[in-house]
């Protein structure tokens, strides 16, 4: 059992509360998901529970955490640059688990057990291979409480399905952060929702011991009902106040027009005005007790610009003798890909087969073209953000007043505060960096989008908006994705990359 009592987390530099007075319990058998918008403290909360020393460099906390006798298994969201330079063999040896057990866990995950003996650096593995490797070492330690920070990042569809089954079968408790709505819907039995409202100045939370979809639907109903009640009460209050003002003005006018020759009427009007003023004070008190309008985190207000490509224009005619890894290993046989105007293509496939490699080759081929304006969004956002100090610097590199104003307006539409607009990009969360790149797409008017896992860092609350934005995009889109909702809702064509090349996938198979 893990139990938190009145835990608050504060940023060390600013004192801003990430989490305020939260209390909850995770028991054996629970599958509890932590949700919230980007930068709301989900990963920090998970790190604190795993090991308070993990947040010492940027945050402080109050309250108590009781971990009982749990054997915690913590999977961090990302590896540090230093960790990426370690060899696979070194990582396995330092894990402290029996090698045979790690090999068995790796095999269950679809990973070659022989990988555990390789001396190559972790950075040479695909993102999915790194996640599987770390999961295998974690499971080999036989924890009874799992803390998983974005376990679905970079893993393929088959592994996603396996992970869902594993979470549901696991004997102990699971506390996890994920952006994959399908996985959350299929596993979570309880929800912890972290929010930052009032321009991100107030931290609040909700703990609901119900499945995710039930929580979201109940929340939407409650917010809708609260808004209806609040609007009705305000309308009735407005009518009362209008009637009061009419009476007040009549009495006030009568008093001003009163002559000294009519003292009796003057006494009556004075008494009447006293009654009117008393009623006014009662109305003021009533206004204070009105049902509050629901206060929630602002959503994303962003659309990609309209683009018009010729209806029958061939965007891409890609031919390759095969895909190869950086060390020269052949990944696939020959492949062909023809893409026409306004197609939204999703490419799926197992980890390590070369999906990212294919996407980079497509981006390189389109980059030199003058008849289209392509944009490539890689998995590692640092490739595009390096060299820019702040979000405004990226979006308005000239520094001209008009460009800066426009950049700030667009950043505000995706909920960047003034401080975040001027903060170093490297301090932004993965989700905030993803939003920043979407703002860049909106500002610069690209007509061909090449996207490597575009929804991977958005919260399950933001993802429906992101899917709608990309679905409505009138240009061409080629994306690698393992997000089942994205594939179903946005794609007009799905292709699976295998060792034999590209294969067409029936969209009904993805449901």
N, C-alpha and C positions, 0 to 999 in steps of 0.2 A: 504494500500500500504506500502511496505517496500522498501526503497531506500538506496543503499550504494554508496558513492562517494569516490573514491581513497582510499579505505581501505587497509591498510597493517597490517599484524600480525607478530610479531617477538617473538622468544623464549627469555624469560627473562635471562636465564643463558648464552646462547651463542650468542644471537643477530641474529641468523639465521632467515631468512625470511620464514615463512610458506606460507604466501599469500602476494602478492605485487601489490599494486595499482589497486585493483579490484573495478569495478563499475557495478552495475546491479539493476534492479527493479523487484519486484514481485508484480503483481497486483491481484485484485480479479479475480478468474477464472483461474489464472495460476497454472500449476503443474510443478514446476521446480525441477529437480534432480541435486544434487551435486555429481560428480563422481571423482575418482582419486585413485591412488595407496595407499596402506596402509601407514599411517603416514604423509600424505600430508596436513593435517589440515582441513579436512572436518568437523569433529565434533567440532573442536575449532571454526571454522567460524560460525557454527550453534549456539554454546553456546554464542558467542559474540553478535549475533543478538538477541538472547533471553534475555540475561542479561550479560553485561560486567563483572560483579563481578564473574561470573562462570569461567573466565580465568585468574583472577588476580594472582593465585598462580603459574602460569607457563608462561604466555604470556602477551605482551603489544600490543597496537594497535594505529594507527594513521588514520586520515580520519574521515568521518562523516557517521552516520547511522540515517536515518529518519524513524521512525516507525509509524508516523502519529497518528491516533486514533485507531490503530488496537488493538483488544483483542487477544494477542498472546497465543497460546497453544503449549507449548514445551514438547516434550517427549524425555527424555535423553536416551542414549544407554544402560546404566547399572545403577543399584542401588548400592549405597555404602554399605560397610559392616554394618555400623550403621543403614542405612535405611532397610536393610534386617532383622534386629532384631525387627523392629516395627511390631505391630499387624495390621492385615487387617482393623479391626474396627478403630484403631487409624489413619491410613492413610486416610480412608474415611472421618472421622470426621474432620480432619485438612485440607481437600481439599477445604472447603468453599463452596461446591455446595450442593443444596438440595438433600437429600438422595433419594427421589423418582425419581429424574432425573437420578441420578447415577445408581439406580436399573434398570431403563428403558434402559439405555445405555448398562449396563452389559448384560441384556437379549438379546439385539440386537446382541451382540458379541458372544452369545452362552454361557455366563457365568451365573452360578446360582446367582441370585440377593441376596440370603441368605448369600453368601460368604462375603458380605460387613459388616455383623454383627458378623463375627467370630473373636475370640481373638487370633488365632494362628499367629505365626510370618510369615512374608512374605517369609522368606527363606524356609518354609515348602511347599510352593506352587511350582508347576512345572514352568519352565521358561515361557512356553506359558501362563499359568494362570496369572503370574505376568504382562506380557505384556498386556493381555486383561484387567486386572484390572486397570492398569494405563491409558490405552486408554479410558476405560469407564469413569473414573473420569475426564479425559481431555475433552472428548466430552460433558460431562454434564455441563461444564463451558461455553459452547456455544461460542467458539472462532471464530473469522472471519479470522484468519491467523494461519495455522498450521506449526510448525517446528518439523519435525519428524526425529529422529536420529536412523536409523536401526529399523523401526517398525516391520519388518518381522522376526527379530530374535526370534526363539523359537515358532512361532505360526504355527498351523497346516494348511494343504492345504485348508480346508474349510474356515478358517479365512483369509487366504491369498486371496482367491477369493472374500470374503466379503470386505476386505481392499481395493482391487483394485476398486471394485464398489463404495465404500465410497469415495475414493480419487477423482474418476471421477465425483461423484455426489455433492461433497462438494461445497457450494456456494462461500466460500471465496477462498483465495489463499493457496497453499501448497508448502512449500520448504522442501525437504526431502533428506536424505542420505539413500541409500539402496544398498545391494549387490545382490539383487534378480533381475536378468536380465529380467525375464518374467514380473514381476511387473513394472519395469521401462519401458519396451517396451509397456506395456498396459496402462500406465498412463501419463508418462512425456511428456509435450508439449514444454519444454525448457531444456537446459543442461548447467550446469556450470562445466567445466572440470579443476581441479587443477592438475598441474604437477610440478615435481622437476627434472630438467635436469642438465647436466654437473656435474655428481656425486653428485646430490642432493644439489648443491650449489646455483642454480638459480631457483627461484620460478616464474612460469608463469601460465597463465590461459586463457581459452577460454570461452566466453559466446555466446551460439548459441540458437536462438529462433526457434528451430525445434525439432521434436520428436527425441528420443534417437537413434533409428536404423538409421534414416536419417542422424543424425550427425555422427555416427560411419562410415557409408558407405561413406559419403562425405569426412570425414577426411582421410580415407584410400585411396580414389581416389586422393585427393590432395597431400598426402605424396608420393604416388607412382609416380604421375606426376612430382612432385618436384625432386624426386630422378632421374627419367629418364632425365629430363632437365639438372640437375647438372652433371650427368655422361657424357652426350653428350658434354656439354660445356667443361668439364675437358679433355675429349678425344681430342676435337678440339684444346684446349689449348696446350695439350701435343704435338700434331703434329706441331703446330706453333713453339713451343719452340725447338723441335728437328731440324726443318729446320733452325731456327735461330742459333743454336749451330754449325750446319754444315757450315753455312756461316761464322760465327765468327772464327771457327777453320781454315778455308781456308784463310781468310784475315790475321789472326794472324800468320799463318805459312808463308805466303807470305812476311809479314813484317820482320819476323825473318831471312828469307833467302835473304832479299834484300841487295844488295851491294851499296857502296857509289857512285859507278860509274853510278847509275841510279836514280838521284834525282827526275826526272819527275814521274817515277812510284811510288816513295816513297810518293810524294804529293798526288797522286791519292789514294794510299792505306790508307793514313792517313785520307783522306776525307771519304773513304769507311768505315773505322773503326768507325769514328764519327757517320756515318749514322746507322751502325750496333748497336752501343751502344744506340743510341736514340730509335731504334726499340726495344731493350731489355728493356729499361725503360717503353716503352708503353706496352709491354707484362706483366711486373710486375703490372702495374696499371690495366690491363685487368683481371689479376688473382684475384685482390682484389674485382673486381665487379662481379665475377662469382656467379651464383645462389648457395646458400648454400645447402649442403646436409641436409636433414631433421634431426633435433635433437629431439628425443623423449626419454621418459623414457625407460630404458632398460627393456626387458621382462624377464620372468623367464626361465632360462636355466637349467632344472633339469629333470632327469628321475629316476624312481625307478629301482633298479637293476633287472636283469632278474632272475626269479626263476623258478624252474622246480619241480612241484609236480607230483607224479604218476597220470596218466590219470584218473583212476577209483577210486582213493583214496577217502574214506569217511572222510571229514574233521571234521564233527560234527554230532552227533546224540543226539539232545537235547530233554529231556522230563521233563515236569514240571506239577505239580498238579494245578498250577495257580500262578499268580503274585500278590504281596502284596505291599502296600505302607509302608513307614517306621513306621507308626502308627498302622500297622496291618490290614488296610482295604483291602479287596479283590478287586483287579483290574480286573482280568480276570479269566476265567475258565481254565481247563487243556489245554495245548498246546504242540505241537510237531514241531520240526524243524530238517530236515535232509539236510546237505550241502555237496556238492561234490567239487572236485578239480576245481579251476579256475572259480567258479561261482561268479558273482557280484550281490549280493542281496541287494535290498533297502527295508527297512521297513518303512511304513507310518502308520498314525493313528492319532486320535484326541489327543489334549493335555491332559495329565494326565492319559492316559490309561496304561502307563507302558513301553513305548518304551525304555527309558534309562535304566530302571530296567532290562528289558530283555537283553539289550546289555551288561550290567555289569555281569549278570549271565553267558552269553556266554563267556565273557572274562575270568571269573574265572575258567570256566570249561576247557578252552583251555590252561590256563597259566601253568598248571602242566604237560602238554604233552611234550614228548621229540622228537616226530616225526614231530612237526611243530614249527615254531617260530612266535608267534602272537604279534601284537602290538595294544594296545587299546588307541585311541585318544578320550578323554572325551570332553564334552562341556566346562567345566571349566579347562582351560589349567594349572591353578595353581597346579592341582594335580600332574602333571608331571614335572613342572618347579620349584616347591618349593625346596629350598636347593641349587640351582645353582645361582651363582651371575651374570654371563655373558653368552651369547650364546656360546662362546668358551669353557667355563667351562662345559657346558652341553654336548657338542659334543666331547670334548677331556678331560675327567675327569682325565686322568693320567698325563696330562701336558707334555707328551713327544713331542719333537719337530716335529716329523713326523705326529703325530696325530693332533697337533695344526695347522700345515700347511694344512693338508687335510681338517680340519674343516673350516679354513678360505677360502679355495678355494670353498668349497660347499656353504658357506654363501654368497660369492661373486656372485655365480650363481643365487641367489634369491635376488640380489640387496641390500645386507647389506653393508653399508659403513664400513670403518675401525673403526670409532667412535661407530657405532651401534654394531659392533662385541664385543666391549669392554665395552659397556654400561650395567647398571643393567637391567636384564630381566624384572623387574617390571615396567620399564619405557617404554617398547615397546608397540606398539598398538596391538589390538587383531589380526589384520591381520599379523603383523610381528611375533607374537608368533605362529600363525598357520604355517607360512612359516618355522619357526624354527623347528617345529615338523615334517614337511615334509622333511626337511634336515636330521633329525634324522632317518626317515624311509629310506631315500636313503643311508645313511652311514652304517646302521646296517643290511640291507638285510633281512627284515621280509618277510615271505611268506603268512601270514594271517593277514589282516587288519580289525580291528573292529573299525568303525569310527562313532562318534556321531556328526552329522551335520558338515561334513568336509569342506563344502564350505561357511559356515555361515559368516566368517570374511574376505573372499577374495573379492577384488573389482570386479565389473562387467568386468573390463579389464583383470584381472588375472584369473578369473574363467574359461574362455575357455581353458586356458593352464592347469589348475588344472584338469579339466574334461578329457582332453586328456591324462594326466599323469596317472590318475586312470583307464581310459578305457584301456590303453595299458598295465596295470599291469598284469603280467601273473599268479599271485597267486590268492588266494581266498579273497574276500572282502564282509563284512557284514556291511551295513551302515544304520543308521537312517537318513532320509533326508526329507525336504519339498521343496527342490530345484527342480522345474519341469524340467529344462534343464538337471540337473545332473541325475535325475531318468531316463529320456528318453535316454540320450546319453551313460550312463555308465552301467546301470543295464542290467543283463540278466534275472533277475526274480524280481518281485515286490510282496511284501506281506503286507497286511493290518492287523495291530493288533487291535482287538476289544475285547469287554468284553467276547466274546465267544471263543477267541483264534486267531490263524493266518489264514487269508484267502488269496487265490491267487488273484492277480489283473491282469487283461489283460493290457499289456503295451499300447495298443491303447487307453485305458481310460485316460492315462496320457497326451496325446497330446493336 
